[in-house]
Amino acid sequence: MMKHNKSKLSIALLTLALTACGGGGGDSSSTPTTPTTPTTPTTPTTPTSTIEEEFGLWLTDLSNDLIISGYQAFDSQAASLSSAANSFCQLSNPTTSDLAELQTAWQSTNAAWQRIQWVKVGPVLEESRIFRIQLWPDSNDAVTRGVNNLLLSSETITDELVATQNVGAQGIPALEQLLFSTGDNAILTESDGDKRCEAVVAISQNLSNIATSVHNGWLADGGNFVEQFTNGTGDFTGQKDAVEEIVTNWLEHVELVKDEKTLEPLSINAPGIPSIAEFTLSDESIPSIKINVATFLDIFTAVDGHGFDDILTDFFEQETIATTMKEKLDAAIASASALEGNYSEALNDEAKRAEIEQLVQAIREVRDYLSTEFVQTTDINIGFNANDGD
């Protein structure tokens, strides 16, 4: 009897143990938890192109949309100026209105030149073309001497003769002297008016010849410098070398506009030194500065093509630097746009001098950011000391 009771107790204890462990019933309502699938680590974003390819895209858009198009415009305007000079000098009794039309053609030619004045690579360097187009600054008064020598020459002045003269007698500044000196009408009133007309026709044709040579030198069906430039061959050791050369040109021009075109004529006090401004006779100094400063942005963006704003943002992932650079360029453009009127008068007016000083500071900030954050991020070595001057 006792043995039977012990067996019942053992069975009861075993049943209790199994129930506590969950092993006794198949009618449990709990559902097993599905194991979590491990998250695949995110692969870091890597550029889909190389920096050389990025540079190549910028060089291509810059050359097509700014440089070649700029030289094309200059070539076209110079040809129109040459035609206008011939038409004017064929008139038996030209009027001030006729002269004004010729002066406008000169202004249009200069405006086209100002847009690509900064370029110092390629065909424009051959045969001293860049100086023959415009010798400035002219500390030795070479332009005046060159023009006077032509006017005193007993030879008939032709474009072939002009091409053999000193560079000061050959380009845009020489034409400015002939078209705008002595109250804007020397060519109408001076006793040597016919000789002056002869010089204007010859210099205009010479300028047109140079413009055509430079333009054709870039074209694929001409000298094809565009291939060297975009691929980093010929004069360049690679695409980065081409970029470094042209960015150096850009920085040099920023410095030229800041110093020679604005800061130095501004001088310390009024009335400034208007005689050393770029275009004192024609009063084209301010319009030229505006074109120059606007071009700085076009260089950066490759005229809204594949610009450095894209390279900084997408390749280097430095959107802040791209944005800051553009903001500084926009600020310089706004400061330049505020300048109006006669430059000589502005240099002698305190309120307008303050506007010029604001422009100088805005350009200085472009120069500083371009020569530090920009070149450091892009790893561009510039052949220019941006710390020279202030």
C-alpha positions in Angstrom: 0.0 0.0 0.0 2.8 2.4 0.9 4.7 1.4 -2.2 1.7 2.3 -4.4 1.3 5.7 -2.8 5.0 6.5 -3.5 4.5 5.7 -7.1 1.5 8.1 -7.4 3.6 10.9 -5.7 6.5 10.3 -8.2 4.2 10.6 -11.2 2.6 13.8 -9.8 6.0 15.4 -9.3 7.2 14.5 -12.8 4.0 16.0 -14.3 4.5 19.2 -12.4 8.1 19.5 -13.5 7.2 19.0 -17.2 4.5 21.6 -17.0 6.8 24.1 -15.5 9.3 23.6 -18.3 6.6 24.0 -21.0 7.0 20.5 -22.3 3.6 19.2 -21.4 1.1 20.7 -23.8 0.7 21.2 -27.5 -2.0 23.8 -27.1 0.2 26.7 -26.0 -0.9 30.0 -27.7 2.6 31.6 -27.7 4.4 32.1 -31.2 8.2 31.7 -31.5 10.0 35.1 -32.4 11.6 35.1 -35.9 15.3 35.9 -35.7 16.3 39.4 -36.9 18.3 39.5 -40.2 21.6 41.3 -39.7 21.8 44.8 -41.5 24.2 44.9 -44.4 26.8 47.7 -43.8 26.4 50.8 -46.0 29.2 51.0 -48.5 30.8 54.5 -48.5 30.0 56.6 -51.6 32.9 56.7 -54.0 33.3 59.1 -57.0 32.3 57.6 -60.3 35.0 59.6 -62.1 38.6 60.6 -61.6 39.7 64.1 -60.9 41.5 64.1 -64.3 38.1 63.4 -65.9 36.4 66.1 -63.9 39.1 68.6 -64.9 38.7 67.5 -68.5 35.0 68.2 -68.4 35.6 71.7 -67.0 38.3 72.4 -69.6 36.0 71.3 -72.4 33.1 73.5 -71.3 35.4 76.4 -70.5 37.0 76.3 -73.9 33.8 75.9 -75.9 31.5 78.2 -74.0 33.8 80.9 -72.8 37.2 81.0 -74.5 36.4 79.9 -78.1 33.1 81.7 -78.1 34.9 84.8 -76.7 37.5 84.8 -79.4 34.8 84.3 -82.0 33.0 87.4 -80.7 36.3 89.3 -80.6 37.1 88.2 -84.2 33.6 89.2 -85.4 33.7 92.6 -83.7 37.2 93.4 -84.9 36.1 92.6 -88.5 33.2 95.0 -88.0 35.5 97.7 -86.6 37.7 97.3 -89.6 34.7 97.6 -92.0 33.5 100.7 -90.0 36.9 102.3 -90.2 37.0 101.9 -94.0 33.5 103.3 -94.4 34.2 106.3 -92.2 37.4 107.2 -94.0 35.8 107.0 -97.4 33.4 109.8 -96.4 34.3 113.2 -98.0 33.0 115.1 -95.0 32.5 112.9 -92.0 30.5 114.3 -89.2 30.6 113.8 -85.4 27.7 111.4 -85.8 29.8 109.4 -88.2 32.6 109.4 -85.8 30.3 108.3 -83.0 29.4 105.2 -85.0 33.1 104.3 -85.5 33.7 104.9 -81.8 30.9 102.6 -80.9 32.4 99.9 -83.1 35.7 100.3 -81.2 33.8 100.1 -77.9 32.1 96.8 -79.0 35.5 95.4 -80.0 37.0 96.3 -76.7 34.1 94.8 -74.8 34.6 91.5 -76.6 38.3 91.6 -75.8 37.7 92.3 -72.1 35.8 89.0 -71.8 38.9 86.9 -72.9 41.6 89.4 -71.9 42.5 87.0 -69.0 43.6 84.1 -71.2 47.3 83.7 -71.4 47.7 80.3 -73.0 47.7 79.2 -76.6 47.7 81.2 -79.9 47.4 84.6 -78.2 50.9 84.2 -76.9 52.4 83.6 -80.3 54.0 86.5 -82.2 53.4 88.8 -79.2 49.7 88.9 -80.1 48.5 89.6 -76.6 50.6 92.8 -76.4 49.8 93.7 -80.0 46.1 93.6 -79.2 46.5 95.6 -76.0 49.7 97.0 -74.4 48.6 98.0 -70.9 49.7 99.0 -68.4 51.9 101.3 -70.5 54.5 102.8 -68.1 56.8 103.8 -71.0 54.2 105.6 -73.0 54.8 103.2 -75.9 51.3 103.6 -77.3 51.7 107.4 -77.8 55.2 107.1 -79.2 54.0 104.3 -81.6 51.0 106.3 -82.9 53.1 109.4 -83.3 55.7 107.5 -85.3 53.0 106.2 -87.6 51.6 109.7 -88.2 55.0 111.1 -88.9 55.9 108.3 -91.4 56.2 109.3 -95.0 55.1 105.8 -96.0 51.5 104.9 -96.7 50.3 103.2 -93.5 49.1 99.7 -94.2 48.2 96.8 -92.0 51.4 95.1 -93.1 53.4 98.2 -92.0 51.6 98.4 -88.7 52.4 94.7 -88.0 56.1 95.6 -88.1 55.9 98.5 -85.6 56.3 98.4 -81.9 53.4 96.7 -80.1 52.1 100.0 -78.7 51.1 101.1 -82.2 49.2 98.1 -83.2 46.0 97.5 -81.1 43.1 98.7 -79.1 44.9 101.5 -77.1 46.4 103.0 -80.3 42.9 103.2 -81.8 41.6 104.8 -78.7 44.2 107.6 -79.0 43.2 108.2 -82.6 39.5 108.0 -82.1 39.0 109.7 -78.8 41.8 112.3 -78.3 41.2 116.0 -78.3 37.6 116.3 -77.3 36.6 113.0 -79.1 37.0 114.5 -82.6 40.7 114.9 -83.4 40.3 112.8 -86.5 37.8 115.4 -87.7 39.6 118.6 -86.8 43.3 118.0 -86.9 45.2 119.1 -90.0 46.6 115.6 -90.4 43.1 114.0 -90.4 43.7 112.1 -93.6 46.9 110.5 -92.1 45.0 109.7 -89.0 42.3 108.0 -91.0 45.0 106.0 -92.8 46.4 104.9 -89.5 42.9 104.0 -88.1 42.1 101.8 -91.2 45.5 100.1 -91.0 45.5 99.4 -87.3 41.9 98.2 -87.4 42.8 95.7 -90.1 45.9 94.6 -88.3 43.8 94.1 -85.1 41.3 92.1 -87.2 44.0 89.9 -88.6 45.4 89.1 -85.2 41.9 88.3 -83.8 41.3 85.9 -86.7 44.6 84.2 -86.1 44.0 83.7 -82.4 40.4 82.4 -83.0 41.4 80.0 -85.8 44.3 78.8 -83.7 41.9 77.4 -81.1 39.4 75.8 -83.6 39.5 72.0 -84.3 39.6 72.7 -88.0 42.3 75.3 -87.5 45.3 75.2 -85.2 43.3 72.8 -82.9 44.8 74.2 -79.7 41.5 73.2 -78.1 42.6 69.5 -78.3 45.8 70.3 -76.4 44.0 72.3 -73.9 41.2 69.9 -73.1 43.4 66.8 -73.1 46.4 68.2 -71.4 48.8 67.5 -74.3 51.3 69.7 -76.3 52.1 72.6 -74.1 50.8 70.7 -71.0 52.0 67.7 -69.1 48.4 66.6 -68.4 44.9 67.9 -67.8 45.8 69.0 -64.2 48.7 71.0 -65.6 46.3 72.7 -68.1 43.9 73.5 -65.2 46.7 74.9 -63.1 47.9 77.1 -65.9 44.5 78.5 -66.7 43.6 79.0 -63.0 46.8 80.9 -62.6 45.7 83.1 -65.5 42.4 83.6 -63.7 44.1 84.6 -60.4 46.5 86.9 -62.2 43.6 88.7 -63.9 41.7 89.0 -60.5 44.9 90.7 -59.2 45.2 92.9 -62.3 41.6 94.2 -62.0 42.0 94.7 -58.2 45.3 96.6 -58.5 45.9 98.2 -61.9 42.3 98.8 -62.9 40.9 100.0 -59.5 43.2 100.3 -56.5 46.1 102.2 -58.2 43.9 104.8 -60.0 42.0 105.2 -56.7 45.3 106.1 -55.0 45.2 107.3 -51.4 43.1 110.4 -51.7 40.9 112.2 -54.3 41.3 113.0 -57.1 43.1 109.7 -57.6 45.3 109.1 -60.6 42.8 108.9 -63.6 45.7 109.1 -66.1 46.8 105.6 -65.3 43.4 104.0 -65.7 42.9 101.6 -68.5 40.8 103.8 -70.8 41.0 107.4 -69.8 40.3 109.0 -73.2 37.3 106.8 -74.1 36.1 106.4 -70.5 35.6 102.7 -71.0 37.4 101.8 -67.7 34.2 101.1 -65.7 32.4 99.1 -68.4 35.6 97.0 -68.9 35.9 96.3 -65.1 32.2 95.2 -65.1 32.9 92.7 -67.9 36.0 91.4 -66.2 34.3 90.8 -62.9 31.3 89.1 -64.5 33.8 86.8 -66.3 35.3 85.6 -63.0 32.0 83.8 -62.3 31.8 82.4 -65.8 35.3 80.9 -65.4 34.2 79.3 -62.1 31.0 77.8 -63.5 32.3 77.2 -67.1 29.3 79.4 -68.1 26.9 77.1 -66.3 28.5 74.1 -67.8 30.5 71.5 -65.8 32.0 74.1 -63.5 34.1 74.0 -60.4 30.9 74.5 -58.5 29.9 71.0 -59.7 33.4 69.5 -59.1 33.5 70.9 -55.5 30.0 69.7 -54.7 29.8 66.3 -56.4 33.4 65.1 -56.6 35.0 66.6 -53.5 31.7 66.8 -51.5 32.6 70.3 -50.4 29.3 72.1 -51.1 30.1 74.8 -48.5 33.3 75.8 -50.3 31.4 75.9 -53.7 28.6 78.0 -52.2 31.0 80.4 -50.4 33.1 80.9 -53.6 30.0 81.7 -55.6 28.7 84.1 -53.0 32.0 86.0 -53.1 31.9 86.2 -56.8 28.3 87.4 -56.8 29.3 90.1 -54.2 32.1 91.3 -56.5 29.7 91.5 -59.4 27.2 93.4 -57.4 29.9 95.9 -56.3 31.0 96.4 -59.9 27.5 96.9 -61.0 27.0 99.8 -58.6 29.7 101.8 -60.4 28.3 104.3 -62.8 29.4 107.4 -64.7 32.7 108.9 -65.6 35.7 107.1 -64.0 37.8 110.3 -63.6 34.9 112.0 -61.8 34.2 109.0 -59.6 37.9 109.0 -58.5 37.3 112.6 -57.3 34.0 112.0 -55.5 34.1 110.7 -51.9 30.9 108.7 -52.2 31.9 107.1 -55.4 35.4 106.5 -54.1 33.8 104.5 -51.3 32.0 102.4 -53.9 35.3 101.7 -55.7 36.9 100.8 -52.3 34.0 98.3 -51.7 34.7 96.8 -55.1 38.4 96.5 -54.3 37.6 94.7 -51.0 35.1 92.4 -52.7 37.7 91.4 -55.4 40.3 91.0 -52.6 38.0 88.5 -50.9 37.6 86.5 -54.2 41.4 86.5 -54.5 41.9 85.3 -51.0 39.3 82.5 -51.1 40.4 81.4 -54.5 44.1 81.2 -53.5 43.4 79.3 -50.2 40.3 77.2 -49.7 39.7 76.7 -53.4 43.2 75.6 -54.5 43.7 73.6 -51.3 40.6 71.6 -51.8 41.2 70.9 -55.4 44.9 70.4 -54.9 45.8 72.9 -57.6 49.3 74.3 -57.6 49.2 77.9 -58.9 52.2 79.6 -60.4 51.4 82.9 -58.9 52.0 84.5 -55.5 48.6 85.6 -54.4 50.2 87.3 -51.3 51.9 89.9 -53.4 50.4 93.4 -52.8 47.2 93.6 -50.9 
